[in-house]
Amino acid sequence: MVENPVVRSLMDTAPYSVGEDETLLMDWEVLERSGQRALPVVRADGCCAGVLDRAELAVACAVDVLSRRRVRDLLRSRRTVRIHLEESLSHAAAVMTDEDTDALPVTDEHGQLVGLLTSRDYVAAAAGLHHRAAAERPARVTLPGLPPHPGVGERGIVIP
């Protein structure tokens, strides 16, 4: 067992993410089809602009005209909390607790998004499931559009 584990050892290294110019509707589709609970948002330069969680996006979608509102509009009014991939897991847990969040974008020294650390990752690690799940998970990249259609029996909406 690693004595001082770091964020890199537990994070999802290939979360689905969207650009800050995407519409709220597109973000909702990516969340639904990916099965993620939080969605990192990246700027055109690849730097992390923030994270939107499922509940926040659901509320925004319920009250706004979806075709006009952009992700950056939701991110403007708040501070973005990030964690560096070499920070300790205990520090990351403290940040998540202090900020009352279930997901932290993980960045490199240039602010580029390199992963996502979630409370779900901690629970899986505590149950001894994290390394097996990480090895079975396919690599993903930042999506310019929608993720592939879910297979039969998977969650999400199928869009023709």
Order of alpha helices (4+ residues) and beta strands (2+ residues): beta-alpha-beta-beta-alpha-alpha-beta-alpha-beta-beta-alpha-alpha
